[in-house]
Amino acid sequence: MQADSFTEFKAPVDDILFSLKYIAKAEQLSDWDEDTTRDLLAHFASFAEQVIAPTNRVGDVEGARLIDGRVKLPDVFQSAYRQLAEAGWQGLTAPDDYGGMDVSPVIASGVSEIFSGANHSLQMVCNLVPGAITILNRFGSKEQKQRWIPQLASGQTLSTMCLTEPAAGSDLSAIACRGDVVSESWVINGEKIFISGGDQNISEDILHVVLARTEGGASGIKGLSVFLVCKDPSVKITRIESKLGLHASPTCQMRFENSPAELIGERGQGIQVMFALMNHARIDVALQGVAHAAHAWKIASEYACQRQQSGSYLHQHSDVHRMLCKQQTLAITARSLCHLALVNAEMGSEAALVEFMTSLCKIAGSEAGIESADLGIQILGGYGYLEEYGISQIWRDARITAIYEGTNGIHAKSLVTRGLRKNGGADAFAELLVELADADQEAKLQIENWKKLGTRLMHSNDPLSHSRKYVEATLQVFEQSLWQRIESAAGQHPDSDKMQALIAFHKNSKYSS
C-alpha cells in the first residue's frame, strides 16, 4: 500500500468553523464575521496544503544544522516562508496601523491550528510573532511599537522567547541572566537554553524577548525584567539540540555577551510581560496538539478505509472503529475547549477563568495529540511504526507539547492551587459547564460532584497529591457537558452523519459514564 495515497495533509476547516460558531459562540464577538472567517481559513488552508505541508517530511529528514555558529534550516523552508510572509500571514494579528490584518486571536487560532498540522517545525519558528506583537502593544514604547511591529508583520523579523536557563527551568526565580547598564545603555549577559528559533536563516532579523535580572533589583521573580535584543554578533549560538521530534525547528543554546538590549515595560515588570507572552504560547501549544490529533485521525481513517482484513475493511472492525472515534473525540473536545477559552478572553471574562481554562487547554490539547498519534500507530499496526506513513513523526513532534510552556504537571498544580482558591477560576468554570450542559440532568449531577471534589481538595492537607485526579475529573465533566451542546448543534455540521456517529460513540463509551 502506497503511503502517499492517504498521508497528505488536509486542513479540518469545517470542524474548526463548526467549533467556533456553534460551540464557542464566536458570534458574540463584535468583530466576528462568518463569511470573512470562512474565506480566510479556506484561503490559508489551501496555502498550507499546497506550500507548507510538502516541506514537513523533508524538514524532518534534513533537520536544522549549526554551521560555523549559524543555524541553517532545510532549503525548502526558505521558499515556503517567503511566500508566507509575502502573503501577509505573519501580520495576521498585527494592527492595521502597522501593516497587519488586525484579525482577532479567536480567528487567528484557526490559522495557527492549520499551520501546526501542516508543519509543526516551521510553525514553531514563525508563531511566536503574535505573542511578541501582543507585548509590544501592551508594554512597548511608541518608538518600540513603530520600529518592531511593522517588521514582525511583514515577516522581515521573527521572534523568540528566551526564558529557560541551564539552572532555571520551570523555576523562574532562579534566572541568572543579567541586564546591565553600560554607558547609559542596556546590555544582556548570560545563557539561555531550549530557545526555539534562537537562530535561523529565513528572516532578515530576529527579535529575542529575554527575561533577565537587573542589578539592585528584588530577589526572586520580582527582580526580573524583559528586554528586546535583535540579531547581533554578540548573540552566540553554542549548540542546537538533537531531539526526538521537531527536527527542523532549531532548539538553541545561546550566550549573550554584552548584547545591546532595550527594556520593554517597567523595570521589575518581567513576569507580567512574560505571562502575556506565555498565555498566547500556551493556547498555541494546545492547538498544536489538536492539529496533531486531527491529522493522525485523517491518516488512520483513510488507511483503515483502504486496508482489508479478514474479508472486511479495517474500519469495520469494532476495535479499530473505537480507536478512530476516540481520535476524533479527542480533537473535537480539546479544540472546543481552546475556542471557548479564546472567546471568553476576547469578551473580557474574569482573568481567573481565562487562566484556569488556559491551563486546562494546555493539558487537554497536548495529551489529545499524543494519544491520537499513539492510537494512529496502533491502527496502522506495523505500518504505523514505519516513518514513511507519517504517524510516527506526528507522535514524535506531538510529544514535546506536554512538556514545553509549562509541563502538564505544573499546570495541574496550578488548577488545584490558584484555580480552587476563592475567585480562582473554578467557580466561573462551573458556571460555563452548566451553560454547556443546558437541560441535561446527568451532566449537571456530574458538575455538582466535580464541585464537591474541588471543595474537598481545597480543604485537603495535600491537594497536590490529587492534582492529576482533579485534572481528569475536570476534563471528564467538561467533556460530558460539551457534548450536550455538540448534540444540539450536530445538524449544522457539513458532515452531520459523522457527528451523529461520534455522539453515539460518546454516549456508549466509558468516558461519558
C-alpha positions in Angstrom: 0.0 0.0 0.0 1.4 3.4 -1.0 1.6 5.8 1.9 1.4 8.9 -0.3 -2.2 7.9 -1.1 -3.5 9.0 2.3 -0.8 10.8 4.2 -1.3 14.2 2.5 -2.3 16.9 4.9 -5.9 18.1 4.7 -6.9 21.1 6.9 -10.0 20.5 9.0 -11.7 23.8 8.1 -15.3 22.6 8.6 -14.5 21.2 12.1 -12.8 24.5 13.1 -15.7 26.6 11.8 -18.3 24.4 13.5 -16.4 24.7 16.8 -16.0 28.5 16.6 -19.6 29.2 15.6 -21.7 26.5 17.3 -19.6 25.5 20.3 -17.7 28.7 21.3 -20.5 31.0 20.0 -18.0 33.4 18.4 -20.8 35.4 17.0 -20.9 37.1 20.4 -17.7 39.0 19.4 -18.1 42.4 17.9 -15.6 41.6 15.1 -16.9 38.2 14.2 -18.0 37.8 10.5 -18.7 34.2 9.5 -18.2 34.7 5.8 -14.9 36.5 6.2 -13.7 33.9 8.7 -14.6 31.1 6.3 -12.9 32.7 3.4 -9.7 33.5 5.4 -9.4 29.9 6.8 -10.1 28.4 3.4 -7.5 30.6 1.8 -4.9 29.7 4.4 -5.9 26.0 4.3 -5.2 26.0 0.5 -1.8 27.7 1.0 -0.9 25.3 3.9 -1.8 22.2 1.9 0.0 23.2 -1.3 3.0 25.1 0.1 3.7 24.4 3.7 2.7 20.7 4.1 5.1 19.4 1.4 8.0 20.8 3.4 7.1 18.8 6.5 8.6 15.4 5.7 11.7 16.9 4.0 12.3 19.1 7.1 12.0 16.1 9.4 14.6 14.2 7.4 17.1 17.1 6.8 16.6 18.9 10.1 18.2 22.1 11.2 22.0 22.3 11.2 24.5 24.5 13.0 27.3 25.6 10.6 30.1 28.0 11.6 28.0 29.3 14.5 24.8 30.0 12.5 21.7 27.9 12.0 20.7 26.7 8.6 17.1 25.4 8.1 16.2 23.0 5.3 16.3 24.7 1.9 12.6 24.1 1.3 11.7 26.3 4.2 13.2 29.4 2.5 10.6 29.5 -0.3 7.7 28.5 1.9 8.5 31.2 4.4 9.0 33.8 1.7 5.5 33.1 0.3 4.0 33.1 3.8 5.5 36.5 4.5 4.6 38.0 1.1 1.0 36.9 1.5 0.9 38.8 4.8 0.2 35.9 7.1 2.9 36.9 9.6 0.9 40.1 10.3 -2.4 38.3 10.9 -3.0 39.7 14.4 -0.9 42.9 14.0 -2.9 46.2 14.0 -3.6 47.6 10.6 -1.8 50.8 11.6 1.4 48.8 11.5 0.7 46.9 8.3 -1.2 43.9 9.7 -4.6 42.3 9.1 -5.8 43.1 12.6 -7.5 39.7 12.9 -8.7 38.7 16.4 -6.9 35.9 18.3 -10.0 33.8 18.0 -10.0 33.7 14.3 -6.2 33.5 14.2 -6.4 30.4 16.3 -7.8 28.5 13.2 -4.8 29.6 11.1 -2.5 28.5 13.9 -4.0 25.0 14.1 -3.8 24.6 10.3 -0.2 25.8 10.3 0.8 23.3 13.0 -0.9 20.4 11.2 0.9 21.2 8.0 4.4 21.6 9.5 4.8 22.0 13.3 8.5 22.7 13.0 8.1 25.7 10.7 5.1 26.9 12.8 7.4 26.8 15.8 9.8 29.2 14.2 7.1 31.6 13.0 4.4 31.6 15.6 5.9 33.5 18.5 5.3 36.6 16.4 1.7 37.2 17.6 2.8 37.0 21.2 5.7 39.4 20.6 3.2 41.8 18.9 0.9 41.5 21.9 3.5 42.5 24.4 4.8 45.3 22.2 1.2 46.7 22.0 0.7 46.4 25.8 4.0 47.3 27.2 6.2 48.8 24.4 7.1 52.4 24.0 5.8 54.3 21.0 9.2 54.0 19.4 9.4 50.3 20.1 6.0 49.7 18.5 6.8 51.8 15.4 10.2 50.0 15.0 9.3 46.4 15.6 5.6 45.7 14.8 5.9 46.5 11.1 9.0 44.3 10.8 7.2 41.4 12.6 4.1 41.9 10.5 6.0 41.9 7.2 8.0 38.8 8.0 11.3 40.7 7.9 11.7 39.8 11.6 10.9 36.6 13.5 10.9 36.4 17.3 11.9 34.2 20.2 11.0 33.8 23.8 14.2 33.4 26.0 13.3 32.2 29.4 14.9 28.9 30.3 18.5 28.6 31.6 20.7 25.7 32.5 19.9 26.1 36.2 16.4 27.7 35.8 13.8 25.7 34.0 10.3 25.9 35.4 11.6 27.9 38.4 11.9 31.4 37.0 13.1 32.7 40.4 16.5 31.1 39.6 17.1 33.2 36.5 20.7 34.4 36.4 20.9 36.1 33.0 21.6 39.8 33.7 20.6 43.1 32.2 23.3 45.7 33.0 23.7 49.4 32.2 26.9 50.2 30.3 27.4 53.7 29.1 23.8 54.6 29.7 22.6 51.7 27.6 21.4 48.2 28.5 23.3 45.1 27.6 22.5 41.4 28.3 24.9 38.8 29.6 24.1 35.2 30.3 23.0 31.9 28.9 19.6 30.6 27.7 18.7 27.1 26.6 15.8 25.4 24.8 15.2 28.5 22.7 13.0 27.7 19.6 14.2 29.5 16.6 17.1 31.1 18.5 18.8 31.4 15.1 17.6 30.7 11.6 18.3 31.8 8.0 14.8 32.5 6.7 14.2 36.0 8.2 16.4 39.1 8.0 16.3 39.8 11.7 15.3 38.1 14.9 13.8 39.8 17.9 14.8 38.0 21.1 12.5 38.6 24.0 14.8 38.0 27.0 13.9 37.6 30.7 16.8 38.8 32.8 17.7 40.1 36.3 18.8 43.7 36.8 21.4 44.9 39.3 19.9 46.1 42.5 16.5 44.6 41.8 14.5 42.5 44.1 15.3 38.8 44.7 13.2 36.0 43.1 10.7 36.7 40.3 10.1 40.3 41.5 13.6 41.3 40.3 13.1 40.2 36.7 12.7 42.4 33.7 12.1 41.8 30.0 14.5 43.1 27.3 14.4 43.2 23.5 17.6 42.0 21.7 18.0 41.9 18.0 20.2 39.6 15.9 23.8 40.6 16.6 27.3 39.0 16.6 27.3 39.3 20.4 24.4 36.7 20.5 26.2 33.4 20.2 24.6 30.1 19.3 26.6 27.5 21.2 24.7 24.4 20.0 21.4 23.2 18.7 19.7 20.2 20.4 19.3 16.8 18.8 15.7 16.0 19.6 13.1 13.2 19.4 10.9 15.3 17.1 10.6 18.7 15.5 13.9 18.1 13.8 13.7 21.2 11.6 12.9 23.6 14.5 16.2 24.7 15.8 16.2 24.4 19.6 19.2 26.6 20.6 21.6 27.1 23.4 22.5 30.8 23.4 25.1 33.0 25.1 24.6 36.8 25.3 27.9 38.6 25.6 27.3 42.3 26.3 24.5 42.1 23.7 22.8 45.5 23.1 19.3 45.5 24.6 16.3 47.7 25.3 14.0 47.4 28.3 10.3 46.7 27.5 7.8 47.7 30.1 9.0 48.8 33.5 12.0 47.5 35.4 10.8 44.6 37.6 7.7 44.1 35.4 9.2 41.0 33.8 6.8 38.3 35.0 3.8 40.4 33.9 5.2 40.9 30.5 6.3 37.3 30.1 3.0 35.9 31.2 1.3 37.9 28.5 3.6 36.2 26.0 3.3 32.8 27.6 -0.5 32.9 27.7 -0.5 33.2 23.9 2.1 30.4 23.6 0.1 28.0 25.9 -3.1 28.2 23.8 -0.9 27.9 20.7 0.7 24.7 22.2 -2.8 23.3 22.9 -3.8 23.9 19.3 -0.6 22.2 18.1 -1.8 19.1 20.0 -5.3 19.5 18.4 -3.7 19.7 15.0 -1.7 16.5 15.5 -4.8 14.7 16.8 -6.8 15.7 13.8 -4.0 14.8 11.3 -3.4 11.5 13.0 -7.1 10.6 12.6 -7.1 11.6 9.0 -4.2 9.3 8.1 -5.5 6.4 10.2 -9.1 6.8 8.9 -8.0 6.8 5.2 -5.7 3.8 5.8 -8.5 1.9 7.6 -10.9 2.6 4.7 -8.4 1.1 2.2 -7.0 -1.8 4.1 -8.9 -5.1 4.1 -8.5 -7.7 6.7 -10.5 -11.0 7.2 -12.9 -10.1 4.4 -13.8 -6.6 5.5 -12.3 -3.2 5.6 -10.3 -2.3 8.7 -12.5 0.5 9.8 -15.4 -2.0 10.1 -13.6 -3.9 12.8 -15.1 -2.9 16.2 -11.8 -2.1 17.9 -10.5 0.0 15.0 -13.8 1.8 14.9 -13.5 2.6 18.6 -10.0 4.0 18.2 -11.0 6.1 15.2 -13.9 7.6 17.1 -11.7 8.2 20.1 -9.2 10.1 17.9 -11.9 12.4 16.6 -13.4 12.9 20.1 -10.0 13.9 21.5 -9.5 16.5 18.7 -13.1 17.9 18.9 -13.1 18.2 22.7 -9.7 19.9 23.0 -10.4 22.3 20.1 -13.7 23.3 21.7 -12.1 24.0 25.0 -9.5 26.2 23.3 -12.1 28.1 21.3 -14.2 28.6 24.4 -11.2 30.0 26.3 -10.3 32.3 23.5 -13.8 33.7 23.1 -14.0 34.2 26.9 -10.7 36.1 26.8 -11.9 38.3 24.0 -15.2 39.0 25.7 -13.3 40.2 28.8 -14.3 37.4 31.1 -12.7 37.4 34.5 -8.9 36.8 34.4 -9.1 33.9 36.8 -11.5 31.9 34.5 -9.2 32.5 31.5 -6.2 31.4 33.5 -8.0 28.3 34.7 -9.1 27.4 31.1 -5.7 28.2 29.7 -4.0 25.6 31.9 -6.8 23.1 31.1 -6.4 23.8 27.4 -2.6 23.1 27.6 -3.2 19.8 29.2 -6.1 18.7 27.1 -4.7 19.8 23.7 -1.2 18.3 24.2 -2.5 15.0 25.5 -5.0 14.7 22.8 -2.3 15.0 20.2 -0.1 12.4 21.8 -2.9 9.9 22.4 -4.4 10.3 19.0 -1.0 9.7 17.4 -0.5 6.7 19.6 -3.9 5.3 18.5 -3.0 6.0 14.9 0.2 3.9 15.2 -1.9 1.1 16.6 -4.5 1.3 13.8 -1.8 1.1 11.2 -0.1 -1.7 13.0 3.4 -2.4 11.7 3.0 0.3 9.1 2.3 2.8 11.9 5.7 2.1 13.3 7.4 3.0 10.0 8.5 6.5 9.2 7.1 6.6 5.7 3.5 6.6 6.9 3.8 9.8 8.9 2.1 8.7 12.1 5.4 8.1 13.9 6.5 11.7 13.1 3.3 13.0 14.4 3.8 11.2 17.7 7.5 12.4 17.9 6.5 16.0 17.1 3.5 16.0 19.4 5.3 14.5 22.4 7.0 17.8 23.4 3.7 19.7 23.8 3.1 18.1 27.2 6.5 19.5 28.3 7.2 22.9 27.0 5.3 26.1 28.0 4.9 24.6 31.5 4.8 20.9 32.0 1.3 19.4 32.3 2.1 18.6 35.9 2.8 22.3 36.6 -0.5 23.2 35.0 -2.3 20.6 37.1 -0.7 22.1 40.2 -2.0 25.5 39.2 -5.5 24.1 38.8 -5.6 22.7 42.4 -3.9 25.7 44.0 -4.8 29.0 42.3 -7.7 27.5 40.5 -9.5 26.3 43.6 -8.9 29.3 45.9 -11.7 31.9 46.3 -12.4 33.6 43.0 -9.7 31.4 41.5 -11.5 30.3 38.3 -13.1 27.0 39.2 -16.4 28.6 40.2 -16.7 30.6 37.0 -15.8 27.4 35.1 -18.6 25.6 36.8 -21.0 28.2 35.5 -19.7 27.7 32.0 -20.2 23.9 32.4 -23.8 24.5 33.4 -24.4 26.6 30.4 -22.9 23.9 28.1 -24.9 21.2 29.7 -28.2 23.0 29.2 -31.0 20.8 30.4 -29.1 17.6 30.8 -29.6 16.4 34.3 -26.9 13.8 34.3 -24.3 16.3 33.2 -25.5 18.7 35.9 -25.2 16.0 38.5 -21.6 15.4 37.4 -20.9 19.1 37.7 -22.1 19.1 41.3 -19.9 16.1 42.1 -17.0 17.8 40.5 -17.6 20.9 42.6 -17.6 18.8 45.7 -14.3 17.2 44.7 -12.8 20.7 44.4 -14.1 21.6 47.9 -12.6 18.5 49.4 -9.3 19.2 47.7 -9.3 22.9 48.8 -9.5 21.7 52.4 -7.1 18.8 52.0 -3.7 18.8 53.7 -2.1 17.7 50.5 -4.1 18.8 47.4 -1.1 18.5 45.1 -1.1 14.7 45.5 -4.5 14.7 43.9 -3.8 17.2 41.1 -3.9 14.6 38.4 -7.1 13.2 39.7 -8.6 16.7 39.6 -7.4 17.3 36.0 -9.0 14.0 34.9 -12.3 14.8 36.7 -12.3 18.3 35.2 -11.8 17.1 31.7 -14.4 14.4 32.1 -17.1 16.8 33.4 -16.2 19.3 30.7 -16.5 16.6 28.0 -19.9 15.4 29.3 -21.2 19.0 29.3 -19.7 19.9 26.0 -21.2 17.0 24.1 -24.7 18.2 25.1 -24.0 21.3 23.1 -22.4 19.3 20.3 -25.5 17.1 20.1 -27.8 20.1 19.8 -25.8 21.6 17.0 -24.7 18.4 15.2 -27.1 19.0 12.3 -25.3 22.2 11.4 -22.1 20.4 10.7 -21.4 19.8 6.9 -20.9 16.1 7.8 -23.8 15.6 10.2 -23.6 11.8 9.8 -20.1 11.9 11.2 -21.2 14.0 14.2 -24.1 11.7 14.9 -21.8 8.7 14.9 -19.5 10.4 17.3 -22.4 11.4 19.6 -23.5 7.7 19.7 -19.9 6.7 20.4 -19.6 9.2 23.2 -22.9 8.0 24.8 -21.8 4.4 24.7 -18.2 4.9 25.8 -17.0 4.7 29.4 -15.7 8.2 29.1 -19.3 9.5 29.4 -20.1 7.5 32.5 
